[in-house]
Amino acid sequence: MARKLRAAVVGDSVIWGQGHPHPGKPHNLAFAALRQSGALDVTVPEGLFTAQSGAQASNIDGNNAFVLGRVPSAAVVPRNAISGEIPSGAPSARDQLRALAPRAEEVEVLVMDGGANDMGFLTAGLPFDGSQEDAVAEATRHIEGAARRLGMDAKEYFFSEHFTQRLESVTLALADARALRARHILYTGYYPGLSQDSRSDEVVGLLAGTAGVFLGSFLLGPVGLVAGVFLGISAREEARQAAAQVEFFYARLTSELTRRIAEHNRRSSGPSVHYVNPRFPNARAMYTREPWVYEPPGPGNQAVRDARITHYRSRMGGDPPVKQRPTIYNAHWAHPNEAGAAQYGRRIAEELDRVVNFSLRREAERISREPGIRARQDRLLFSRANGSVRALMRIAVVETVEFRLRFRQVVAFTTVGGPNAFRVMSSTLRTAAGDFGSRAFRAASRPRTPSHLEVLFDLRGVAYGQIGHLDFAFDGQNMVFDTAGDLELFVNGYPIFSGKVEAHQWRADGRFMRFRHPLP
């Protein structure tokens, strides 16, 4: 007989299931699949599904400023009588968790997400060149000012310092999750809305046809990312760079989430938080052959859309203001469509089954089928997990590998598109399990800027024992640097190497500069 568990679901529009009827929301698809297979019988008691479209991980004040304090916002009652389908910054994930605290004894499984809305998607792809107007200018002014004070490029500041500061909200939300006393905690990740596989003509059309509609509205969630990325981009030749920037935004967000989850697990004596990578391939982004993301235009699920508008009218006494109408009417845009929601459901079900029905033998087989290697890998996993058998799961299946190199000297990069062009370069991770491509972020070459490279490779579930080695290759035509520096490598957010790297450890390979590191 399947084990019975009670779950709570907390977070933003993705885990809410924006645009989908209740049975089609990711957590319901996951729990239905587990019941059908006989693996688990998971139910969500009334009142324990508190996710809210637009919710941040932590709180905001009246000026949309980030609040790190311990006092939750006023809207501590989940959704505050607002439909979770209607974008609203409150209640945050922290508010939702605190509101559920009196029912902590009921929660055995917690499924949550958060962090995307804290970043301010509207600014994700802006040129930071003073061409913005109105709300967009307000959203970027503090970033430009902070970058100027540090002598940094504004775009670099946004993808480094701003990410680090704002995603402290995730750390706080993870700490609050402990109050529910759930034995099993899953934290779901995000996805690239656009990719290098997206059709350029469609990307240009998105700019021309829909970005202007969104920019005047209060943007929340992945919808804002779509509009923000394309501001100031008008030519077809810029479409690929725009898509690359969206890819990198997704990768940067994923790297912060995984490392913060790893840090929480190392510090906490409670149950591990398990990152759930939804594993959206780039070929499933918007404007691909088979997208897993709702594309504009289109109503999505018309019944859900109509209900969303009807609820707003009944709650607010009329139609939304002109500036908010695109957000209310088209809130499903850039969110997972039916196929995308089904993928989230599959991944939640797979991870929950793996976590609850833990088998050391099964995990050992997933690490490696080679007896000569297994003992060495087991020792590594036990040492990384502080001796916890259950914590083998943290890196037994590799979702992400992160490369972060800070150079000893100022780095000179060739720049295409002027000083405010988004600086990306092609990079490849070559392993025994295959090759994985990504986009690397390059620091600006300003005198006071610490020059560095950072890139996240999304492996999407490769067994640890199949990887063997990490061979990083960066496009040498786009960078000239002193290769000595301080390197950090992470697997699933957990550090596997931190130390000095000398120039002789790099080698030229045609147009690429390569660095090889054995996986311990």
N, C-alpha and C positions, 0 to 999 in steps of 0.2 A: 504494500500500500504506500502511495506517495506521501512523503513527509509534508505536513501542513505548516505553513508559515504565514504570518501577517506582515504586510509591507506598508511603508509610507513612501510617497513620491513627492519630491521637493525640487523646485528650481525654476527655470525660465521657459520660454516658448518652445524650445526643442523637446524637452521632456514632457511639457504640457501636451505636445502634439498639435501644433498650430495648424488649423485648417482641416482637422480630421474629426469625424464623429467619435464618440466615446469608445466603441469597440475597436476602432482603428488607430488608437493612440499607441505609441511604442510599448509602454509598460503592459497594456492589456494584451497586445499581440504576443509579447514575451511570455506572460503568465499563462495565456491560453495554450501556447505551444508546449510549455512545460507540463501542464495538466494532460494534454493529449498524449504526450510521450510517456507519461507516468513517472517522470523524473521528480517533480515537485508539485505541490498543490498550494500556490501562492494567491492570497486574496488581499485586497486593499479595503479595510473597514471604512465605513462612511466617515467622511471628514478627514481622512489621512492622505487624500490626494489634493495637495495644496499648491501645485505648480501654477505659475502665473506668467503669461506672455509679457515680455519686457522686463521681468524681474532682474535686478542686479544680485550679485552674490552677497553684497553688504548694502549699506544704507546710503541715501543721498539726502542732502538738505534742500531747502527751498530754492537755492541757487544751483542746484544740480552738482554740488560739491561733494566730494567723497568724505564719508564719515567713518573714522576708524574706532570711535568710542564704543563703549559697551552698552550704551542706551539704544534700544531699537527705535525705529521710526514709529510714528503714531499709529500707523496701520498694521498693528500686530495681529489683528484677526485675519486669517487667511482670506485673501482676495477682497476683504472689506466690502462685500456685496457686489463686487465687480466681476463679471464673467472672466474666467482665466483666458478666454479667447481674445479679449480686448487688451492691447498693449498698455501696460502700466508699470512704472518703476517700482511701485510698492504693492504688496509687501515683498521685500527682498528674501532671498533664500534664508538669511539669518533670521528674519522676522518669522518666516514660515516654520523654521525649526523651533524657535522659542515658543511660538503659539502651540506647537504640538507637544511641548515638554510635559504638560500635565498627563498626557497619555503615553508617556515613555514606555511603560510596562507592556503596551500592546505591540510595540514596534520591534519585530525580529529582523526584518530586512529593510534597509533604506536605499532607495534609488534616487540619486540627485545629480544635478549639474549646476553650472553657474560660472560666471567670469566673462562671458562674451559681452554682455551689456555694460559691464564696468569699464570696458576699454573705450567706449565711445566710438562705435563703428563709423560714425559720420566722418571722423577725421582719418580713417585708415589709409586712404589713398590720396589725400589732398596734396597739392604741390607746395603748400606753405610759402607762397611767393607774394602774398598780399592781394591776390586777385579775388579772394573770397568776399562775400557780402553777407550782411545780416547775421542770421544765426550761425552760419558756417564760419564767419569771421570770429564770432564770439567763441566758438568751439575750438578754434586753433590758436587764438591770441596767447593764451597762457602757455601753450606748448612752445610757440615761437619765442616767447619771452624767457621761459626757463632754459631753452636751448641756448639762447644768446648769452645768458649769464654764465653758462658753463663752457662757452666757446665751442658749442657743438652744432652740427648740422641739424635742422629741425626734424627732418625725417629720421635721422639716426636717433635723435633723442626720443622720438615717439616710439620707435621699435625697441629701444633699450630701457632707458630710465623710466619712461611713462608706463611701459608694460610692467616693470618691476614694482613700481609704486601702486598702481591701480589693482594689480592682482594680489596684493596683500589681502584683499577681500576674500579670496579663495581660502587662504590660510585661516582666516577668522571663521569662515563658514565651516571648514573642516573641524575646527576646535569645538564649535557649537554643536556639531553633529553628535559628539560624544554623549551629550545629555540624553539622547533618545535611547541609549543603551542597546542599540541594534547589534546583533552578533555578526551581521553581514552587511557591508556598505559598498555600494557600487557608485562610481562617479563617472558619468558618461562624457565623452569628448565631443568635438565639433567636426566640421567637414569643410572642404574648399567649395565655395559657391561658384567660382570660376576656376579654370585651369588652362594650361597650354593646349589642351584638347578642345577648348571652346572655340566655336567658329568666329573668326575675326569680324565678319560682316555683321553677325548678330550682336557682337559686343559693341560695335560702333552704333548699331541701331538702338541698342539699349540706352546709350548716352543721349542720342538725339531724341528718342521717343519717351523715355520715362525718368531719366535722372532729374530733369527740371521739375517734374511733378513731385518728386520726393523731397527735394532740397528745402522746400518751404515748410515742411512738416516736422513734428517732433518725432525723431527716429529712434527706434528701439530695436535691438536684436539684429540678426543677420540681414534684415531688410536694409538697414542703414549702411551696411558694408557695401551693398551693391551700388547704391547711389553715390556714396562718398568716394569710391574708388575712381569713378569716371569724371568727376568734376575737373574741368580743364583739359580733358582728353577728347580731341575732336577728330583726329586723323586715324585712318585704318592702321597705319604702321605703328601707332601707339597701343593698339588693342592687345597685342601679345605682351607688352610690358605691363599693361594693366592687369592682365590675367596672372602674370608672374607675381605681381604685387599681392594679389588676393591669395595666391598659393603660399607666399611667404607669411602673410598675416596669419593664415591658418596654422602654418608650421610654428610660428613664434608663439601663438596662443597655446598650441599643444605642448610645446617644450616647457612653458611656464607651468601649465597645469600638472604635467607629469612630475616635474621636479618638486612642486609644492606638495603633491600627494606623497611622494617619496620621503620628503622631509618630515611630513606629519607622521608617517608610519615609523620612521626611525626614532622620533621623539615620544610617540604615544605608547603606553603600555596596554591600550585597548585593542580591539580588533583592527585588522588591516583594512585600509581603504583600497579597493581594487579599481584601477582605471579601466574603463570600457572604451576601447577604440572602435568607433562605428565602422571603420575601414571602408570609407567611400573612396573608390578609385578616382583618379583625375578624370577618367573617361566617363564618369557619371555626374560631373558638374553641370551647371546650366549650359545650354547651347551645345550639347554633345548629342550623339546619336540616340542614346538611351539615358536621359538625365534622371537622377534621383532627387532632383530639387525642382520645386515649382518655378516656372519661368513666367515673366510678364510678357504679354498681357494674359488675361484669362482669369476666370473666377475661382479656379480650383474646384472644391466641392461646393456647389451652388447652395445646397441646403445649409451647410455650416456658415457660409458667407452671409446668407440672408439672416440666419439666427444671430450672428454677431452684430449685424446692423440693427436688427430689431431690439436686441438687448440694450444696445447703446441708447437707442431712442427712448425706451421705457425707463431706463435708469437716469438719463440726463434730461429727459423732457423735450427732445428735439434732435435734429441732425447734428453731427459733429461740425465744428467750425471748419471753414474752407481749408485751413492749413493742416488740420488733422484728418480730413476725409481720406486722403490716399493711404494713410496708416491704418485707419479703421477698415476701409473697404478692401484693401489688398494686403492685409497683414500676413497672408500665407506666402506671398512672394518670397523667394530665396530660402524658404524652409523646405524640409524634406517632403516630397510628394508621397503618394501611396507606396511606391517602390522603396523610397528612402525610409519611410516609417517602418516598413517591413524589415529593412536591413537593420535598423536600430533594434527592433524587436528581436531579431535573430541573435544579435550580438549580446543583448541583455540576457536572453535565455541561456546562451552558451556560457557566459561568464558566471551567472548565478548557479548554474548546474555544476560548473567546475569548482566554485568556491564552497558550496554547501555539501555536495557529494564528493568531498576531497578524497583522493586516493593517492598515496605516496607512490605506489607501484606505477599507476598511470602517469603521474607527473614525471617520474624517472624515465619512463619510456619516451615521453615527449621531449625531454632534455636531450637524450641521445640513445641510440640503439647499439653504440659501440662500447663494450665493457671496459676497454682500456682507457677511454676518455671519461667515462661516467664518474669514476671516483674523484678525479681531479675537479670535474665540474661540480660535483656534489660538495666538495670542500669549499669551493668558491661560493656557492650558493648559501651554504650554512654560515660562512663567515660574513657574507653581506647581510644575511638575515639575522645576525646575532644568535645563531643556533636554533632558530625556530623552524620546525619541519614545515608547518603550514605556510611560512613565508617563502618557501621554495617557489610558490606560484608567482611571486612578484616579478621574477625575470626568467622563469622557465620558458615562457613564450614571449618573444621579443616583439614589441609593437613599435618602439622608436629607438633610434640611436642618434645622439646629439654630439656634435663636434664644436668646441669653442676654443679658439686660439687667440690669445692676446700677444701681439708682437712686442719685442723689446724696443724697436725703433719705429718711427713714423712710417707709415706705409703709403706708397704712391699707387693710385689706381687710375687706369684710363677710364674716362667717363664719357659716355655717349648721351647726348641730349641735354647738356648743360649742367650747371652745378646743382640743380634741384631734381635731376633725374633720379629715379629710384635705382639704386645700385644693386644689381643682382648678377650672379654669374652661375653658369652651369656647373654642377658638381655631381659626382657619382660615387656611391659606396659599392665597392666590389667585394663580394663574400663568396664562400663556398656554396652558399644557397642561392646565388644569383646576384645580379646587379640592381641597384636601386638609385634612381635619379632624384635630384632635388634642386632647390635654388638656394644659393648662399647669400647672406647679407654682408655687404662690404662697408666698413666704416669709412667716413669721409677723411680725407688726408689733410686735416687742419692741424696746425702746430700743437694745440692743446688737447687734441682729441686722442684718447687711447685707441690705437688702431687695432682692429681685430676682425676675425672672420667667425661667423657662427651659422650653423646650418643644422636642420633637423631632417633626418631620413626616416620616412614612415614605412616600416617593414610590414606592418599589418599582419602580424601573427606568425612569425617564423620561429621554429623550435630553436632554442639556444644552442643545442649541440650541433645543429646543421650549419651554423655560421662560420665557425673555424677561425676567421681572421677579419679584420676591418681594414680595407684598402681604400683610402680616400683619394679622389682625383679631382683637382680643381682646374678649370680652364685657364691655362697660363697666359693666353693672349689677352686676358682682361685684367691681369694683375702682375705687378712687379713688387717684390717685397724681400726684406730680410726674413728668412724663414725661421729664425730662432725666436722662441717665445715660450709662454706658459700655456700648456694644453690641458683641457678638461674633456673627458669623454663620459657620456652617460648612456645607460641602457634602461629604458622605461623610467627615466628620471633618476635612477640610482647611479652614483659615481662609480666608475670602474677604473679610472685612471686620472691622476692629477700630478703634473710634474713638468719639468723643463724639456723642451724640444730644441735640438741644435740643427743648424743648417745642413749638416752632412746626413741627417736622417731623412731628408727629402731627396727626391730624384725627379729629373725631367723625363717625360715620356711623350715625345711628340709635342703637341700643343698643351699638354697637361703637366701640372706639378702634382706629384703623388706622395702620400704619406701612408705607411703601413703600420698597423698595430695588431699584434695577436690578441685574440679574445681569450682572457685567462681561463 
